[in-house]
């Protein structure tokens, strides 16, 4: 990581890191429609068992990233428990067994 001393201008980019799963946006939308009868993925914020998600439309094919940022680990949670919990919640949401990975992603706002 670089540390800059001095003035830093506003940036139009952002980044995040999650332990999670990548899914094609169209497949994600279909799951939202079929399982929750939602016309918009924005309505997922009301669904309790929905994992955190971000959709990037800047990629050649839009992708949605489902997962959880490690900064939200519980105080008494081990990394193994954290990973297991994330995989179980995403698998339940998608109705299929998934294997997650660490995802770091930059995007422009």
C-alpha positions as CSV (number, residue, x, y, z in Angstrom):
1,X,0.0,0.0,0.0
2,X,1.3,3.5,-0.8
3,X,0.9,6.3,1.7
4,X,0.6,9.8,0.4
5,X,1.7,12.7,2.5
6,X,0.1,16.0,1.4
7,X,-3.0,17.0,-0.5
8,X,-5.2,14.2,-1.9
9,X,-7.9,15.2,-4.4
10,X,-11.3,13.7,-4.4
11,X,-11.4,10.4,-6.2
12,X,-14.3,9.0,-8.2
13,X,-13.2,5.4,-7.5
14,X,-13.9,3.1,-4.6
15,X,-12.9,-0.4,-3.6
16,X,-13.9,-3.1,-1.2
17,X,-12.9,-6.6,-0.1
18,X,-15.3,-9.4,0.7
19,X,-15.3,-13.1,1.2
20,X,-17.9,-14.1,-1.3
21,X,-19.2,-15.4,-4.6
22,X,-19.4,-13.8,-8.1
23,X,-22.6,-14.3,-10.1
24,X,-23.8,-13.1,-13.4
25,X,-26.1,-10.1,-13.0
26,X,-28.9,-11.6,-15.2
27,X,-28.8,-14.8,-13.1
28,X,-28.9,-12.8,-9.9
29,X,-32.0,-10.8,-11.2
30,X,-33.7,-14.1,-12.2
31,X,-33.2,-15.5,-8.7
32,X,-34.6,-12.3,-7.2
33,X,-37.7,-12.5,-9.5
34,X,-38.3,-16.3,-9.1
35,X,-37.5,-16.6,-5.4
36,X,-38.7,-13.3,-4.0
37,X,-41.0,-12.0,-6.7
38,X,-39.1,-8.8,-7.0
39,X,-39.0,-6.6,-10.1
40,X,-35.9,-4.8,-8.9
41,X,-32.8,-6.0,-7.1
42,X,-33.0,-2.8,-5.0
43,X,-35.9,-4.3,-3.1
44,X,-33.5,-7.0,-1.8
45,X,-32.6,-4.6,1.1
46,X,-35.9,-5.7,2.7
47,X,-35.0,-9.4,2.5
48,X,-33.5,-10.6,5.8
49,X,-31.5,-13.6,4.4
50,X,-30.0,-11.7,1.5
51,X,-26.2,-11.5,1.7
52,X,-24.5,-8.1,1.1
53,X,-24.2,-7.5,-2.6
54,X,-22.7,-5.1,-5.2
55,X,-23.4,-5.1,-8.9
56,X,-20.7,-3.8,-11.3
57,X,-22.0,-2.6,-14.6
58,X,-18.6,-1.4,-15.8
59,X,-17.4,-4.9,-16.6
60,X,-17.8,-6.4,-20.0
61,X,-20.5,-8.6,-18.5
62,X,-22.3,-7.2,-15.5
63,X,-21.5,-9.2,-12.4
64,X,-22.9,-9.2,-8.9
65,X,-20.7,-9.9,-5.9
66,X,-22.4,-11.6,-2.9
67,X,-20.5,-11.8,0.4
68,X,-19.4,-10.2,3.6
69,X,-16.6,-7.8,4.5
70,X,-14.3,-9.2,7.2
71,X,-14.6,-6.0,9.1
72,X,-18.0,-7.2,10.1
73,X,-16.7,-10.4,11.8
74,X,-18.2,-10.9,15.2
75,X,-15.8,-10.4,18.2
76,X,-15.9,-14.1,19.2
77,X,-16.0,-15.4,15.6
78,X,-13.0,-17.3,14.1
79,X,-12.0,-16.9,10.5
80,X,-13.2,-20.5,9.8
81,X,-16.6,-19.7,11.4
82,X,-16.8,-16.5,9.4
83,X,-16.1,-18.3,6.1
84,X,-18.5,-21.1,6.9
85,X,-21.3,-18.6,7.8
86,X,-20.8,-16.7,4.5
87,X,-20.8,-19.8,2.4
88,X,-23.9,-21.2,4.1
89,X,-25.9,-17.9,3.8
90,X,-25.0,-17.5,0.1
91,X,-25.8,-21.2,-0.6
92,X,-29.1,-20.8,1.1
93,X,-29.9,-17.6,-0.8
94,X,-29.0,-19.1,-4.2
95,X,-30.5,-22.6,-3.4
96,X,-27.2,-24.3,-4.5
97,X,-23.9,-25.2,-2.8
98,X,-21.2,-22.6,-3.5
99,X,-17.5,-22.2,-2.7
100,X,-16.5,-18.6,-1.9
101,X,-13.3,-16.8,-2.4
102,X,-11.7,-13.5,-1.3
103,X,-12.7,-10.8,-3.7
104,X,-11.2,-7.4,-3.9
105,X,-12.8,-5.1,-6.4
106,X,-12.2,-1.5,-7.5
107,X,-15.0,0.4,-9.3
108,X,-15.7,4.0,-10.4
109,X,-18.6,5.9,-9.0
